C-alpha cells in the first residue's frame, strides 16, 4: 500500500504526496579535475521518492520530490596530502 506524506511546495503551501518504491538501475560517478590536480568524484544516492499528488510540470508530467545523499571520493596529489601523525 502506498504511503501518503505531506509535502512542502515551492509556493509555501503544503500538498499531499505518495511515497514510492524504486529500484536502482545504475549509479554513476561525476568526476571533476580541480586546478590543483585533485580529482573529486561525486555520486548522488537516492534515499526516497515522492510523487506530488495532482501537480504536473509544463509538459504534463507528474512532479516528483527526490531526496538523496551525496557520496564523495577525493584523490589528491601527494604534495597536497597531510601526514598521518
N, C-alpha and C positions, 0 to 999 in steps of 0.2 A: 504494500500500500504506500502511495506517495505521501511524503510528509510536507505539510504546509508550513511556511515561515513568513513572518513579517519582514519586508524589505524596505529599507530607506531608499527613496528615489531621488534623482538629481535635483528635482524641483522642490525638495524639502518635505514632500508628503511621504506617506508610508503606504506601500502596496503589499499585496499578497503574492507569494511565490511558491513554486513547487520544487522541493529538493529532489534532484535526480541522481540515479546511479550512473556510473560511467566506467569505461574500460580504457586503459592506456593503449594507444595504437602505435606510439613512438614518442620517445623523448630525446631531443637533440640539443646539443650544446651550442651556444652562441660564443664565438671566440673573438677576443679583442686584443690587438697588439698595442700596448701602451708605449709612448715615446721613449720611456726609459728601458725598453727591452722586455718588460714583464708581459706575460700572456695571462689574461684574465678570462676564465671560462664561466659562463652563467647558464643556468637551466631552470626555467620555472617548472615547479611540480604542483599540479592541481590538487587541492585538498577538498573542494566541494563545488558543485554546480547547481544553480537555482534558476529555473525559468520564471520570469516575472509574468504572472497571470494577466492576460488582457493587454499587454504592452508590446507594440511592434515597431520596428525601425522603418525608415523611409521606403525600403523595398518590400515591406510587408512581412519580413522575417521576425520571429519571436525574439524578445530581448532576454539575454542570459546574464546572470551575475556569476562570475567565476572567482573563487578565492584560490590563491596559490602561495607557495613559499619559494623563494629563490635559493638555489644551491649554487655555491661559488667555489671555484678552484683557482688558485694563484700559483703561477710558476715564474718566480723572479730570477734574474741573473745572479750568479754567485756574489758579485760585488755589492749587491743590494741586500743580501740575506744577513740577518743578525746571527750572532753566535749563540750557542746553547751553553749558558753558564749557570 
